[in-house]
Amino acid sequence: MLNIALPKGRLGERVYAMFEKAGFECPSIKENNRKLIFENPECGVRYFWVKPSDVAIYVERGAADIGVAGKDILLEYEPDIYELLDLKTGICRMAVAAPKGFRDDPRRTLKVATKFTNIAQNYYASLGREIDMIHLNGSIEIAPILGLSDVIVDIVETGTTLRENDLEVIETVVPISARLIANRASYKFKNEQIIRVAEGIAAQLQTEEQQP
């Protein structure tokens, strides 16, 4: 059995469709129930739904052979896995946002609020900018409004939430998309199966790119 960790939610459903199209279908996954684990012995696959931020942990520790995780998670937690493929879905970006009209004064320490502290730290270190890091878990947009921070580092998809809170993107840190990842030991011992999955999905992406 090839154990596959999928992120719960719309992204997971989109990604499962790719696996299905590649010949690794599991009909029971589409049934309306609360099960989390689904098997298709004929195709030799076992899928399970997990929280998106946990996929990389399941893969790194070997509970899953392969999985799908956002590039943001891989950059933030730096799990010891193989990144096999950019799935060209779940596309967004990690960005720095600030109140409209904000001007950075390099003479003073920049206060940065984020839940992606590793990404933010690495980004500002690359710029040689001194920062005061403020780790938050949610509602990051209100931090600059209340004066807790000067800027925020967060995932931006459409930018609607930023606009509604009078914030704007001032810098893009890195583009983000969903990635197919593999456990290092599984990649060695289940290599043939994993390569078949990766090639099946890669062929779909290539076909989509060639379409006008």
Secondary structure, DSSP 8 states (H G I E B T S, - for coil): -EEEEEESSHHHHHHHHHHHHTT---GGGGSSS---EEEETTTTEEEEEE-GGGHHHHHHTTS-SEEEEEHHHHHHH--S-EEEEE-S-S-EEEEEEEETT----TTS-EEEEES-HHHHHHHHHHHT--EEEEE-SS-TTHHHHTTS-SEEEEEESS-HHHHHTTEEEEEEEEEE-EEEEE-HHHHHHSHHHHHHHHHHHHHHHHHHHH--
